[in-house]
C-alpha cells in the first residue's frame, strides 16, 4: 500500500500543494488534494472507512488546510480521521483559531512575548468603548476575512460612525453585519512595509516583504500588494522570536505570521495565518522554492518517516 499524504482544502491553489507532492514523491509518498465535502465517510461494524472519487482513501497523514465554506466540513473530517487513528496536522481547533481572528488575537495578546494590538468586537453597544479605548486611527477587520478583503481604516470618529450607520458587504463566510468585525488600533508601518514570516515547527524558515502597489495601507499579495523575498537576517532576534511565539500561541506547526515595525523600529504582530501560501513564486514571480522544500523536509523528518517506520 502506498503511503499517502492528504491535504484537505479547495482546488483553487492546487499548484501549491502539488509543489509539496512533487518533493515527496521520490520518497515513495503519494499526495492527494481533497475538498472536504468530496470525502465520504462510512462508520460500520466498529470501524471507519473513507472514500474519495470512488476509491478507498487510507491516508498516512492528513493536513488541514480548509477555510471559509470548507472550514466546518474540514473540522468534522479532521476529527473523524483522528478518531480512526490517522495522524492529523493542522487539526480543527488550529484551523478554527486561525480563521477566527478574534480568537487568534486573544491568544496573541495573552502571550507576554508578543506585541499585538487590543481589539473590541464591533456593535452598536460597543461604539463608545471603541472610541474611548481603541481611539483613532483604527481598523475594522472581518473576523473570518482573508486576502486583504473587507478592511476599513478610520482616521476619526465621524468616518467611523458613518461606516457604522451603513450596511457592510459580506466577506468570506460573514453575514454582512458589523458584528462580524472587530476593531483594532492602526499602527503606521515603517516604510509602509510589512512581512510574512513562515514558521515551520515553530521555527522561522522563510520571509518576504509586502507593500502596496498603489500607496495604500493594504499589502496582501492576493489584492494589491507587491512582494519580495528577504533574508531572515534583516529582522533581528526579537522579531524572529516574536514570530515563533505567535506560531506557538495559535498552535500551528506551519504558520504564516504577519509582522511589521512601527515608526520607532519596534516589531509587532499583525496576525497569524494557519493556511499560509506554500509556493511563493505563485505570488512573487521568480521567488525561490525554499518554503515548499522546507515544508516537505519537515514533513518527512518529523512526521511521515516516523509513521512509515512504525508501520514497518
C-alpha positions as CSV (number, residue, x, y, z in Angstrom):
1,X,0.0,0.0,0.0
2,X,1.3,3.4,-0.9
3,X,2.0,6.0,1.8
4,X,-0.4,8.9,1.2
5,X,-0.4,12.5,2.3
6,X,-3.8,14.2,2.0
7,X,-4.3,18.0,2.1
8,X,-7.9,18.9,2.9
9,X,-8.5,22.2,1.0
10,X,-10.1,23.5,-2.1
11,X,-8.8,23.0,-5.6
12,X,-8.0,26.6,-6.5
13,X,-4.5,26.5,-5.1
14,X,-3.7,23.0,-6.4
15,X,-0.3,24.0,-7.7
16,X,0.8,25.0,-4.2
17,X,0.1,21.5,-2.8
18,X,1.5,19.8,-5.9
19,X,4.8,21.6,-5.3
20,X,5.0,19.7,-2.0
21,X,3.8,16.4,-3.5
22,X,6.5,16.6,-6.2
23,X,9.2,16.8,-3.5
24,X,7.7,13.9,-1.5
25,X,7.0,11.6,-4.5
26,X,10.7,10.4,-4.8
27,X,10.4,9.2,-1.2
28,X,7.5,6.9,-2.0
29,X,4.8,9.2,-0.8
30,X,1.8,10.0,-2.9
31,X,-0.1,13.2,-2.5
32,X,-3.8,13.8,-2.8
33,X,-5.7,17.1,-2.6
34,X,-9.3,16.7,-1.5
35,X,-12.1,19.1,-0.8
36,X,-13.7,18.1,2.5
37,X,-17.2,17.8,1.0
38,X,-15.8,15.4,-1.6
39,X,-14.7,12.8,1.1
40,X,-17.2,10.2,2.0
41,X,-17.1,8.6,5.5
42,X,-18.6,5.3,6.4
43,X,-18.7,4.0,10.0
44,X,-19.8,0.4,10.1
45,X,-19.1,-2.7,12.3
46,X,-16.9,-0.7,14.7
47,X,-14.6,0.7,12.0
48,X,-14.4,3.7,9.7
49,X,-13.7,3.9,6.0
50,X,-13.1,6.9,3.8
51,X,-13.7,7.3,0.1
52,X,-12.7,9.9,-2.4
53,X,-13.7,9.9,-6.1
54,X,-14.9,6.4,-5.9
55,X,-11.8,4.9,-4.3
56,X,-10.9,4.0,-0.7
57,X,-8.9,6.7,1.0
58,X,-6.4,5.3,3.6
59,X,-4.0,8.2,4.3
60,X,-0.8,8.1,6.2
61,X,-1.1,11.7,7.2
62,X,-3.8,14.4,6.8
63,X,-3.1,18.1,6.8
64,X,-6.0,20.5,7.4
65,X,-5.9,23.5,5.0
66,X,-9.7,24.1,4.9
67,X,-11.1,27.7,5.1
68,X,-14.3,29.7,4.5
69,X,-17.1,27.4,3.4
70,X,-14.9,24.3,3.7
71,X,-13.9,25.1,7.3
72,X,-16.7,23.3,9.2
73,X,-16.8,20.2,7.0
74,X,-13.0,20.2,7.2
75,X,-13.1,20.4,11.0
76,X,-15.5,17.5,11.2
77,X,-13.5,15.4,8.8
78,X,-10.2,16.0,10.6
79,X,-11.8,14.8,13.8
80,X,-13.1,11.7,12.1
81,X,-9.7,10.9,10.6
82,X,-8.1,11.3,14.1
83,X,-10.8,9.1,15.7
84,X,-9.9,6.5,13.1
85,X,-6.3,6.5,14.1
86,X,-4.9,8.7,11.3
87,X,-2.3,11.3,12.2
88,X,-3.5,14.8,11.6
89,X,-1.7,18.1,11.4
90,X,-3.5,21.5,11.5
91,X,-6.4,20.0,13.3
92,X,-9.9,21.5,13.6
93,X,-9.0,23.7,16.7
94,X,-6.0,25.1,14.9
95,X,-8.0,25.9,11.8
96,X,-10.8,27.5,13.8
97,X,-8.3,29.7,15.8
98,X,-6.5,30.8,12.7
99,X,-9.7,31.7,10.8
100,X,-11.5,33.5,13.7
101,X,-9.2,36.5,14.1
102,X,-10.8,37.5,17.4
103,X,-9.8,34.1,18.9
104,X,-6.3,34.2,17.5
105,X,-5.9,37.8,18.6
106,X,-6.9,36.8,22.1
107,X,-4.3,34.1,22.2
108,X,-1.6,36.5,20.8
109,X,-2.5,39.1,23.4
110,X,-2.3,36.5,26.2
111,X,1.4,35.8,25.4
112,X,3.9,38.1,27.3
113,X,6.4,37.6,24.4
114,X,4.2,39.0,21.7
115,X,3.3,42.6,21.0
116,X,-0.1,42.6,19.4
117,X,-3.0,45.1,19.3
118,X,-6.0,45.1,21.6
119,X,-9.4,44.7,20.0
120,X,-13.1,45.3,20.6
121,X,-15.9,43.4,18.9
122,X,-17.9,45.8,16.8
123,X,-21.5,46.5,17.7
124,X,-23.8,49.5,18.5
125,X,-23.3,48.8,22.2
126,X,-19.5,48.9,21.9
127,X,-19.1,52.2,19.9
128,X,-18.4,54.3,23.0
129,X,-15.8,51.8,24.2
130,X,-14.2,51.7,20.8
131,X,-13.9,55.4,20.6
132,X,-12.6,55.8,24.2
133,X,-10.3,52.8,24.4
134,X,-9.2,52.0,20.8
135,X,-9.2,55.5,19.6
136,X,-8.2,56.8,16.1
137,X,-6.9,55.9,13.6
138,X,-8.3,52.4,13.9
139,X,-9.0,49.5,11.6
140,X,-12.1,47.3,11.2
141,X,-11.3,43.7,10.2
142,X,-13.8,40.9,9.3
143,X,-13.4,38.1,11.8
144,X,-13.4,35.5,9.0
145,X,-11.8,37.6,6.3
146,X,-8.8,36.7,4.1
147,X,-6.8,38.0,1.2
148,X,-7.0,41.6,2.5
149,X,-10.7,41.9,1.7
150,X,-13.3,43.8,3.7
151,X,-10.8,46.0,5.6
152,X,-11.6,49.6,6.6
153,X,-9.5,52.3,8.1
154,X,-10.9,55.3,10.1
155,X,-9.0,58.4,10.9
156,X,-11.7,60.0,13.1
157,X,-15.0,59.4,14.9
158,X,-17.0,61.0,12.1
159,X,-15.9,58.4,9.5
160,X,-16.3,55.6,11.9
161,X,-19.8,56.5,12.8
162,X,-20.7,56.9,9.2
163,X,-19.5,53.4,8.5
164,X,-21.5,52.1,11.4
165,X,-24.6,53.7,10.1
166,X,-24.4,52.0,6.6
167,X,-24.7,48.3,5.6
168,X,-21.5,46.3,5.1
169,X,-20.9,43.7,2.4
170,X,-20.5,40.1,3.4
171,X,-16.9,38.9,3.3
172,X,-15.9,35.2,3.2
173,X,-18.4,33.4,5.3
174,X,-19.5,36.6,7.1
175,X,-23.2,37.5,7.1
176,X,-22.6,41.2,6.3
177,X,-23.2,42.5,9.8
178,X,-21.0,45.0,11.7
179,X,-20.9,42.3,14.4
180,X,-18.8,40.2,12.1
181,X,-16.0,42.8,12.5
182,X,-13.6,43.7,15.3
183,X,-11.7,47.0,15.8
184,X,-8.0,47.4,16.5
185,X,-5.8,50.5,16.7
186,X,-4.0,51.3,13.4
187,X,-0.2,51.5,13.7
188,X,1.7,53.1,11.0
189,X,4.3,50.7,9.5
190,X,7.8,51.9,8.9
191,X,8.4,52.5,5.2
192,X,4.8,51.2,4.5
193,X,6.1,47.6,4.6
194,X,5.0,44.5,6.5
195,X,6.4,41.0,6.3
196,X,5.2,37.4,6.2
197,X,7.4,35.2,8.2
198,X,6.8,31.5,7.6
199,X,7.3,29.3,10.7
200,X,7.6,25.5,10.4
201,X,7.7,23.5,13.7
202,X,7.6,26.9,15.4
203,X,10.9,28.0,13.8
204,X,11.2,30.9,11.3
205,X,12.4,29.5,8.0
206,X,11.4,31.9,5.2
207,X,10.2,35.5,4.8
208,X,9.1,38.1,2.3
209,X,8.1,41.7,2.4
210,X,4.8,43.2,1.2
211,X,4.0,46.7,0.2
212,X,1.0,48.3,-1.5
213,X,1.2,48.8,-5.3
214,X,-0.8,52.0,-5.1
215,X,0.5,53.7,-2.0
216,X,-2.4,52.4,0.2
217,X,-2.1,50.6,3.6
218,X,-3.4,47.1,2.5
219,X,-0.5,45.0,1.4
220,X,-1.9,41.5,0.9
221,X,-0.4,39.9,-2.2
222,X,-3.8,38.5,-3.3
223,X,-5.2,42.0,-3.6
224,X,-2.9,44.9,-4.5
225,X,0.4,44.0,-2.8
226,X,3.9,43.7,-4.2
227,X,6.3,41.2,-2.7
228,X,10.0,40.5,-2.4
229,X,11.7,37.6,-0.7
230,X,14.0,38.7,2.1
231,X,16.6,37.1,4.3
232,X,15.7,36.3,7.9
233,X,18.9,38.2,8.9
234,X,17.1,41.5,8.5
235,X,14.8,41.0,11.4
236,X,16.9,40.6,14.5
237,X,16.3,38.1,17.3
238,X,13.4,40.0,18.9
239,X,11.2,40.0,15.8
240,X,12.0,36.4,14.9
241,X,11.3,35.2,18.4
242,X,8.1,37.1,18.4
243,X,7.0,35.4,15.2
244,X,7.9,32.0,16.6
245,X,6.0,32.7,19.8
246,X,2.9,33.7,17.6
247,X,3.0,30.3,15.9
248,X,3.1,28.6,19.2
249,X,0.3,30.8,20.6
250,X,-2.1,29.7,17.9
251,X,-0.9,26.1,17.9
252,X,0.1,25.9,14.2
253,X,3.1,23.9,13.0
254,X,3.0,25.6,9.6
255,X,2.1,29.2,10.1
256,X,2.4,32.5,8.3
257,X,3.0,35.3,10.8
258,X,2.4,38.8,9.6
259,X,4.8,41.2,11.3
260,X,5.7,44.9,10.9
261,X,7.9,47.5,12.5
262,X,6.4,50.8,13.9
263,X,8.0,54.2,13.2
264,X,10.3,53.6,16.2
265,X,11.5,50.3,14.6
266,X,9.7,48.2,17.2
267,X,8.2,44.9,15.9
268,X,4.6,44.0,16.4
269,X,2.4,41.1,15.1
270,X,-0.5,42.0,12.8
271,X,-2.0,38.5,12.7
272,X,-1.1,34.8,12.1
273,X,-2.4,32.6,9.3
274,X,-2.8,28.8,9.7
275,X,-3.3,28.2,5.9
276,X,-0.5,30.3,4.5
277,X,0.8,30.3,0.9
278,X,3.3,27.5,0.2
279,X,4.5,28.1,-3.3
280,X,5.6,31.7,-3.1
281,X,6.5,32.0,-6.8
282,X,2.8,31.9,-7.4
283,X,2.6,35.4,-5.9
284,X,6.1,36.7,-6.3
285,X,7.5,35.9,-9.8
286,X,10.9,34.4,-9.6
287,X,10.7,33.6,-5.8
288,X,12.9,30.7,-4.7
289,X,11.3,27.4,-3.7
290,X,12.8,27.4,-0.3
291,X,9.5,27.4,1.6
292,X,8.0,24.3,-0.1
293,X,11.3,22.5,0.3
294,X,11.5,23.4,4.0
295,X,7.9,22.2,4.4
296,X,8.4,18.9,2.6
297,X,11.6,18.2,4.6
298,X,9.8,19.0,7.9
299,X,7.0,16.6,7.0
300,X,9.5,13.8,6.1
301,X,11.8,14.3,9.1
302,X,9.2,14.9,11.8
303,X,6.0,13.0,10.7
304,X,6.0,10.9,7.6
305,X,9.2,8.9,8.1
306,X,8.2,8.2,11.7
307,X,4.8,6.8,10.6
308,X,6.3,4.7,7.8
309,X,8.9,3.2,10.2
310,X,6.3,2.4,12.8
311,X,4.1,0.7,10.2
312,X,7.1,-1.4,9.1
